[in-house]
């Protein structure tokens, strides 16, 4: 049975302009510059650079009938300047587009796999052997390892390259691949990688012992069971130290050193700058976030011409509607950029004052507990807005360039009832681990006890979580002889 009824529902929707503004706020400086460039290309009513002194007083347009005058939503005078001194000369933090090299530099040279294939020319191989060797080289990952089994490679050679072979021949060609530089490349696991590198070196007692340890007691070495190694090989502690030192000189990722030289050189452009001037903090927004944009004077002249003409054709009326749309878009985009600048400055200024003790000293232990809601409540904005500002923006401080979201941390109560930042606790944990005896590293239980003595009541599992976040291995793996 069909039934009609009337319901009232209260909905809150974001307008397209608000959605676009949120996207603008989230963009870091370099992406923001690309967005501006894209907008200028797509909207001919929008121009960048210095403004010319052109008089304009047109604020009205005709409707489709050609007789009735209606008021336009765009006041072009807001974006045109008749002052004798242009705006850009009045800026204290002036920025020229020519001051920076905006292109991202790329490293030149061949790829890692191509570098390895070139070395195959030093061996005398027939056509099938070369194809198998090149296939093996193509299976090497960025770290320098072949992670797939030889059985799978034999199958792939048959299906994809129409080469029918067996494991023994693939193993023989793998020996050739493992002779390539850098040493250790083409290994199937860490143990094999380290052994390839040791066998390449000249024989020394320490290296011979290191080879024996890796071949016969790799698990003991990885888990740092040094007492078991001393007993098994019946050696002194000094000899074991010498063998371990030889292993530590090896590269566990032989492909990494070459691959890193061919990556894009990453650039971090700070969105803000904080300086200490006479013991006070001074915040500035990167001037690349404050571009000079204005409405095109050509479009202004088109409107003048349309208003002055007596006989208005249909094509002219269509053109003027197009112009109005572009002017509306240009006006909103300029307003959105101004709102973005204001939002960034207000948010960062509040963060700066909340963490004033840190910015004045650089001591991470002075970072106060701070979450997104704290800032959102102070500036009367939504948490999502603060998150967009903090998540992808950098600030240049006297202590280096920092990601803004790093200043946020949860709070924890001390035994005295004082609220402290978890960042402070992590810093203390780092210091305790750095000062521990590496012959007898502290377990998570002991670390929790030390923190408790300092007034921080933290459970062992929480210590383990913080230790993992700081990329500190467990006590057994921190052990040294």
C-alpha positions as CSV (number, residue, x, y, z in Angstrom):
1,X,0.0,0.0,0.0
2,X,1.4,3.4,-1.1
3,X,1.2,6.2,1.4
4,X,2.3,9.8,1.2
5,X,3.4,11.8,4.3
6,X,5.2,15.0,5.0
7,X,8.3,15.0,7.3
8,X,10.5,17.8,8.6
9,X,14.1,17.0,8.7
10,X,17.0,19.4,9.8
11,X,20.1,18.9,7.7
12,X,23.4,20.6,7.7
13,X,25.3,20.5,4.4
14,X,28.6,22.0,3.3
15,X,28.4,24.2,0.2
16,X,30.8,23.5,-2.7
17,X,32.7,26.7,-1.7
18,X,33.2,25.4,1.9
19,X,34.4,22.1,0.7
20,X,36.9,23.8,-1.6
21,X,38.1,26.0,1.2
22,X,38.7,22.9,3.4
23,X,40.8,21.4,0.6
24,X,42.8,24.7,0.3
25,X,43.5,24.8,4.0
26,X,44.8,21.2,3.9
27,X,47.3,21.9,1.1
28,X,51.0,22.5,2.1
29,X,52.8,25.4,0.4
30,X,54.1,23.6,-2.7
31,X,50.7,21.9,-3.4
32,X,49.0,25.3,-2.8
33,X,51.2,27.0,-5.4
34,X,50.2,24.3,-7.9
35,X,46.6,24.8,-7.1
36,X,46.8,28.5,-7.8
37,X,48.6,27.9,-11.1
38,X,45.8,25.4,-12.0
39,X,43.1,27.9,-11.1
40,X,44.7,30.7,-13.1
41,X,44.9,28.3,-16.1
42,X,41.3,27.3,-15.8
43,X,39.8,30.7,-15.0
44,X,40.9,33.4,-17.4
45,X,39.2,36.1,-15.2
46,X,41.9,35.5,-12.6
47,X,45.4,36.9,-12.9
48,X,48.5,36.9,-10.8
49,X,51.3,39.5,-10.4
50,X,51.4,43.2,-9.9
51,X,48.3,45.3,-10.7
52,X,48.1,48.0,-13.3
53,X,46.4,51.3,-12.6
54,X,43.2,50.9,-14.6
55,X,40.1,52.8,-13.7
56,X,36.9,50.8,-13.4
57,X,33.5,51.8,-12.0
58,X,31.4,49.1,-13.7
59,X,29.3,47.4,-11.1
60,X,26.1,46.5,-13.1
61,X,25.2,44.3,-16.0
62,X,22.2,43.8,-18.3
63,X,19.9,40.9,-18.2
64,X,19.0,38.6,-21.1
65,X,16.3,41.1,-22.4
66,X,19.0,43.8,-23.0
67,X,16.8,46.5,-21.4
68,X,16.6,45.8,-17.7
69,X,19.6,46.5,-15.6
70,X,20.4,44.2,-12.7
71,X,23.0,44.5,-10.0
72,X,25.9,42.1,-10.3
73,X,27.3,40.0,-7.3
74,X,30.8,41.0,-8.2
75,X,32.3,44.3,-7.2
76,X,35.4,44.6,-9.4
77,X,36.6,47.7,-7.5
78,X,37.5,45.5,-4.6
79,X,40.3,43.9,-6.6
80,X,41.5,46.9,-8.6
81,X,43.9,49.5,-7.2
82,X,44.2,53.2,-8.2
83,X,46.8,54.0,-5.6
84,X,50.0,55.5,-6.8
85,X,52.0,53.0,-4.7
86,X,51.3,49.4,-5.7
87,X,50.4,46.9,-2.8
88,X,53.4,44.8,-3.3
89,X,55.7,47.7,-2.3
90,X,53.9,48.0,1.0
91,X,54.7,44.4,2.1
92,X,57.4,44.1,4.6
93,X,57.9,40.4,3.9
94,X,58.1,40.8,0.2
95,X,58.5,37.7,-1.9
96,X,59.5,37.4,-5.5
97,X,58.7,34.4,-7.6
98,X,62.2,34.6,-9.0
99,X,63.8,34.1,-5.6
100,X,63.2,30.3,-5.4
101,X,63.9,27.4,-7.7
102,X,60.5,25.7,-7.7
103,X,61.5,22.7,-9.9
104,X,62.2,19.5,-8.0
105,X,65.7,18.2,-8.9
106,X,66.0,14.7,-10.1
107,X,69.1,12.5,-9.8
108,X,70.5,11.5,-13.1
109,X,71.8,8.1,-14.0
110,X,70.6,4.6,-14.8
111,X,68.3,2.5,-12.7
112,X,69.6,-0.1,-10.2
113,X,68.4,-3.0,-12.4
114,X,69.9,-1.4,-15.5
115,X,73.2,-0.9,-13.6
116,X,73.2,-4.7,-12.8
117,X,72.4,-5.7,-16.3
118,X,75.2,-3.7,-17.7
119,X,77.7,-5.7,-15.5
120,X,76.5,-8.9,-17.1
121,X,78.5,-7.9,-20.2
122,X,81.7,-8.9,-18.3
123,X,80.7,-12.6,-18.5
124,X,80.7,-14.9,-21.5
125,X,77.1,-16.1,-21.7
126,X,75.1,-17.7,-24.5
127,X,71.7,-16.3,-25.5
128,X,69.6,-18.4,-23.1
129,X,72.0,-17.9,-20.2
130,X,71.9,-14.2,-20.7
131,X,68.1,-14.2,-20.8
132,X,68.0,-16.2,-17.5
133,X,70.5,-13.9,-15.9
134,X,68.6,-10.8,-16.9
135,X,65.4,-12.3,-15.7
136,X,67.1,-12.9,-12.3
137,X,68.4,-9.3,-12.2
138,X,64.8,-8.1,-13.0
139,X,63.6,-10.1,-10.0
140,X,65.9,-8.2,-7.6
141,X,64.0,-5.7,-5.4
142,X,65.2,-2.3,-4.2
143,X,67.0,-3.7,-1.2
144,X,69.1,-6.0,-3.5
145,X,67.3,-9.3,-2.7
146,X,65.6,-12.0,-4.8
147,X,62.6,-12.7,-2.6
148,X,60.9,-15.4,-4.8
149,X,61.8,-19.1,-4.8
150,X,63.8,-20.5,-7.7
151,X,60.9,-22.9,-8.5
152,X,58.6,-19.9,-9.2
153,X,61.3,-18.3,-11.3
154,X,61.6,-21.4,-13.4
155,X,57.9,-21.4,-14.0
156,X,57.9,-17.7,-14.9
157,X,60.7,-18.2,-17.4
158,X,58.6,-20.8,-19.1
159,X,55.3,-18.9,-19.1
160,X,56.5,-15.3,-19.7
161,X,59.8,-15.6,-21.6
162,X,59.2,-19.0,-23.3
163,X,62.5,-20.3,-21.8
164,X,62.4,-23.9,-20.6
165,X,65.1,-24.6,-18.0
166,X,65.5,-26.3,-14.6
167,X,66.5,-25.2,-11.1
168,X,70.1,-26.3,-11.5
169,X,70.7,-24.0,-14.5
170,X,69.0,-21.1,-12.7
171,X,71.2,-21.7,-9.6
172,X,74.2,-21.6,-11.9
173,X,73.2,-18.3,-13.3
174,X,72.4,-17.0,-9.9
175,X,76.0,-17.5,-9.0
176,X,76.9,-15.1,-11.8
177,X,74.3,-12.6,-10.6
178,X,75.7,-12.8,-7.0
179,X,79.1,-11.8,-8.3
180,X,77.8,-8.4,-9.4
181,X,78.4,-5.2,-7.5
182,X,77.4,-4.1,-4.9
183,X,78.5,-7.1,-3.0
184,X,75.6,-9.2,-1.5
185,X,73.2,-8.4,-4.3
186,X,71.0,-11.3,-5.6
187,X,70.9,-13.0,-2.2
188,X,67.7,-14.8,-1.2
189,X,67.9,-14.0,2.5
190,X,70.0,-12.0,5.0
191,X,72.3,-14.8,6.0
192,X,73.3,-15.4,2.3
193,X,73.7,-11.7,1.8
194,X,76.2,-11.3,4.6
195,X,78.1,-14.4,3.7
196,X,78.5,-13.3,0.0
197,X,80.0,-10.0,1.3
198,X,82.4,-11.8,3.7
199,X,83.6,-14.3,1.1
200,X,84.5,-11.3,-1.1
201,X,86.9,-9.9,1.5
202,X,90.4,-11.1,2.1
203,X,90.9,-13.8,4.7
204,X,91.5,-12.7,8.3
205,X,90.9,-14.7,11.6
206,X,88.0,-12.4,12.5
207,X,86.3,-12.8,9.1
208,X,86.9,-16.6,9.1
209,X,85.2,-16.8,12.6
210,X,82.4,-14.5,11.4
211,X,81.7,-16.8,8.4
212,X,81.6,-19.8,10.7
213,X,79.2,-18.1,13.1
214,X,76.8,-17.1,10.3
215,X,77.0,-20.5,8.7
216,X,76.6,-22.6,11.8
217,X,74.9,-20.4,14.5
218,X,73.0,-17.7,12.6
219,X,70.0,-17.9,15.0
220,X,72.3,-17.4,18.1
221,X,73.9,-14.4,16.4
222,X,70.5,-12.8,15.4
223,X,69.1,-13.2,18.9
224,X,72.4,-12.1,20.5
225,X,72.9,-15.2,22.5
226,X,76.5,-14.3,23.1
227,X,77.1,-16.7,25.9
228,X,76.0,-19.7,23.8
229,X,78.3,-18.5,21.0
230,X,81.3,-18.3,23.4
231,X,80.6,-21.8,24.6
232,X,79.9,-23.3,21.2
233,X,83.0,-22.0,19.4
234,X,85.2,-22.1,22.6
235,X,86.5,-18.6,22.0
236,X,87.3,-15.5,24.1
237,X,85.1,-12.5,24.4
238,X,87.6,-10.4,22.5
239,X,87.6,-12.8,19.5
240,X,83.8,-12.8,19.5
241,X,83.8,-9.0,19.6
242,X,86.2,-8.9,16.6
243,X,83.9,-11.3,14.5
244,X,80.8,-9.3,15.4
245,X,82.6,-6.1,14.4
246,X,83.4,-7.6,11.0
247,X,79.7,-8.5,10.5
248,X,78.6,-5.0,11.6
249,X,80.6,-3.5,8.7
250,X,78.5,-5.4,6.2
251,X,75.5,-3.9,4.4
252,X,72.3,-5.8,5.1
253,X,70.6,-3.9,2.2
254,X,73.1,-3.8,-0.7
255,X,70.6,-2.3,-3.1
256,X,69.6,0.5,-0.8
257,X,72.8,2.6,-1.2
258,X,72.5,2.7,-5.0
259,X,68.7,3.1,-5.1
260,X,68.8,6.1,-2.7
261,X,71.0,8.0,-5.1
262,X,68.3,8.0,-7.8
263,X,65.3,9.1,-5.8
264,X,63.7,12.4,-6.1
265,X,65.3,14.9,-3.8
266,X,62.5,15.8,-1.4
267,X,62.0,19.4,-0.5
268,X,60.2,20.6,2.6
269,X,58.9,24.2,2.4
270,X,58.0,25.5,5.8
271,X,54.5,27.1,5.9
272,X,55.4,29.2,9.0
273,X,58.4,30.7,10.6
274,X,58.9,31.3,14.3
275,X,61.7,33.5,15.5
276,X,62.8,34.7,19.0
277,X,63.0,38.5,19.0
278,X,64.0,40.1,22.4
279,X,62.9,37.0,24.3
280,X,59.5,37.0,22.5
281,X,58.1,34.7,19.8
282,X,57.4,36.2,16.4
283,X,55.3,34.2,13.9
284,X,55.2,34.8,10.2
285,X,53.4,33.0,7.4
286,X,55.5,32.0,4.4
287,X,54.8,34.7,1.8
288,X,54.4,32.1,-0.8
289,X,51.1,31.4,0.9
290,X,50.0,35.0,0.2
291,X,50.1,35.4,-3.6
292,X,49.1,38.5,-5.5
293,X,45.9,37.8,-7.4
294,X,43.5,40.1,-9.0
295,X,40.6,40.1,-11.5
296,X,41.5,40.4,-15.2
297,X,41.1,43.9,-16.6
298,X,40.3,42.4,-20.0
299,X,37.1,41.0,-18.5
300,X,36.3,44.4,-17.0
301,X,36.7,46.0,-20.5
302,X,34.4,43.3,-21.9
303,X,31.7,44.3,-19.4
304,X,32.1,47.9,-20.3
305,X,31.8,47.2,-24.0
306,X,28.6,45.2,-23.4
307,X,27.1,47.9,-21.3
308,X,27.9,50.6,-23.9
309,X,26.6,48.7,-26.9
310,X,23.0,49.5,-28.0
311,X,22.2,46.4,-30.0
312,X,23.0,43.3,-28.0
313,X,23.2,40.0,-29.8
314,X,22.4,36.6,-28.4
315,X,26.1,35.6,-28.6
316,X,27.0,38.8,-26.6
317,X,24.4,37.9,-23.9
318,X,25.8,34.3,-23.7
319,X,29.3,35.7,-23.4
320,X,28.4,38.1,-20.6
321,X,26.8,35.2,-18.7
322,X,30.1,33.3,-19.1
323,X,32.1,36.3,-17.9
324,X,29.9,36.7,-14.9
325,X,30.5,33.1,-13.9
326,X,34.2,33.4,-14.2
327,X,34.2,36.7,-12.2
328,X,32.2,35.0,-9.5
329,X,34.7,32.1,-9.4
330,X,37.7,34.5,-9.3
331,X,36.1,36.6,-6.5
332,X,35.4,33.5,-4.4
333,X,38.9,32.1,-5.0
334,X,40.6,35.3,-3.8
335,X,38.3,35.4,-0.8
336,X,39.1,31.8,-0.1
337,X,42.8,32.4,-0.2
338,X,42.4,35.3,2.3
339,X,40.4,33.1,4.6
340,X,43.0,30.3,4.3
341,X,45.7,32.8,5.3
342,X,43.7,33.9,8.3
343,X,42.9,30.4,9.4
344,X,46.5,29.3,9.2
345,X,47.8,32.2,11.2
346,X,45.1,32.0,13.9
347,X,45.7,28.3,14.4
348,X,49.5,28.4,14.4
349,X,49.5,31.5,16.6
350,X,47.4,29.6,19.2
351,X,49.7,26.5,19.0
352,X,52.7,28.7,19.4
353,X,51.4,30.4,22.6
354,X,50.3,27.1,24.1
355,X,53.8,25.7,23.5
356,X,55.6,28.9,24.3
357,X,58.0,27.2,26.8
358,X,59.2,24.8,24.2
359,X,59.7,27.4,21.4
360,X,61.7,29.6,23.7
361,X,64.0,26.8,24.9
362,X,63.8,23.9,22.4
363,X,63.5,21.4,25.3
364,X,61.0,18.8,24.3
365,X,60.3,18.0,27.9
366,X,58.6,21.4,28.1
367,X,56.0,20.4,25.5
368,X,52.6,20.7,27.2
369,X,49.8,18.1,26.6
370,X,47.8,19.4,23.7
371,X,45.1,17.8,21.5
372,X,43.2,19.1,18.5
373,X,40.2,19.9,20.6
374,X,42.2,22.3,22.8
375,X,43.1,24.5,19.8
376,X,39.7,24.2,18.2
377,X,38.0,25.4,21.4
378,X,40.3,28.4,21.7
379,X,39.9,29.6,18.1
380,X,36.2,28.5,17.9
381,X,36.7,26.3,14.8
382,X,35.9,22.7,14.1
383,X,38.4,20.0,15.1
384,X,38.6,18.9,11.4
385,X,39.9,22.4,10.4
386,X,42.6,22.3,13.0
387,X,43.5,18.8,11.9
388,X,43.9,19.9,8.3
389,X,46.2,22.7,9.4
390,X,48.4,20.5,11.6
391,X,48.6,17.4,9.5
392,X,50.5,18.6,6.5
393,X,52.2,21.8,7.5
394,X,55.7,22.6,8.7
395,X,57.1,25.4,10.8
396,X,60.6,26.7,10.7
397,X,61.9,27.1,14.3
398,X,65.3,28.0,15.8
399,X,65.6,24.2,16.5
400,X,64.9,23.0,12.9
401,X,61.9,22.5,10.7
402,X,59.1,20.6,12.5
403,X,55.9,19.0,11.4
404,X,53.1,20.8,13.3
405,X,51.3,17.7,14.3
406,X,54.4,16.7,16.3
407,X,53.5,19.3,18.9
408,X,50.3,17.5,19.7
409,X,50.3,14.8,22.4
410,X,48.1,13.2,24.9
411,X,48.4,13.9,28.7
412,X,49.2,11.7,31.6
413,X,49.0,12.3,35.3
414,X,52.1,12.0,37.6
415,X,52.0,10.7,41.1
416,X,51.8,14.3,42.3
417,X,48.7,14.9,40.2
418,X,50.5,17.1,37.6
419,X,49.4,16.7,34.0
420,X,52.4,16.0,31.6
421,X,52.7,15.3,27.9
422,X,53.4,11.8,26.7
423,X,56.2,13.4,24.6
424,X,58.0,14.3,27.8
425,X,57.8,10.7,29.0
426,X,59.1,9.4,25.7
427,X,62.0,11.8,25.9
428,X,62.9,10.6,29.4
429,X,62.6,7.0,28.2
430,X,65.0,7.7,25.3
431,X,67.5,9.2,27.8
432,X,67.3,6.3,30.2
433,X,67.8,3.7,27.3
434,X,70.8,5.8,26.0
435,X,72.5,5.8,29.4
436,X,71.9,2.1,30.2
437,X,74.6,-0.5,30.3
438,X,74.6,-2.3,26.9
439,X,76.0,-5.4,28.5
440,X,72.9,-5.6,30.6
441,X,70.1,-3.6,28.9
442,X,67.0,-2.7,30.9
443,X,63.8,-4.7,30.4
444,X,60.5,-3.0,29.9
445,X,59.6,-4.0,33.5
446,X,62.8,-2.2,34.8
447,X,62.1,0.8,32.6
448,X,58.6,1.1,34.1
449,X,60.2,1.0,37.6
450,X,62.7,3.7,36.8
451,X,59.9,5.9,35.4
452,X,57.8,5.2,38.5
453,X,60.7,6.5,40.6
454,X,60.7,9.7,38.6
455,X,57.0,10.1,39.3
456,X,55.5,8.7,36.1
457,X,53.1,5.8,36.9
458,X,53.2,3.8,33.7
459,X,52.4,0.2,33.1
460,X,54.9,-2.2,31.5
461,X,52.8,-2.6,28.4
462,X,52.6,1.2,28.0
463,X,56.4,1.4,28.2
464,X,56.6,-1.3,25.5
465,X,54.2,0.8,23.3
466,X,56.3,3.9,23.7
467,X,59.5,2.0,23.1
468,X,58.1,0.7,19.8
469,X,57.0,4.1,18.8
470,X,60.5,5.4,19.4
471,X,61.9,2.4,17.3
472,X,63.9,1.1,20.3
473,X,64.4,-2.7,20.1
474,X,63.7,-5.0,23.1
475,X,66.4,-5.4,25.7
476,X,67.8,-8.6,24.2
477,X,68.5,-6.9,20.9
478,X,70.1,-3.9,22.6
479,X,72.7,-6.2,24.2
480,X,76.4,-5.7,23.4
481,X,79.5,-7.6,24.7
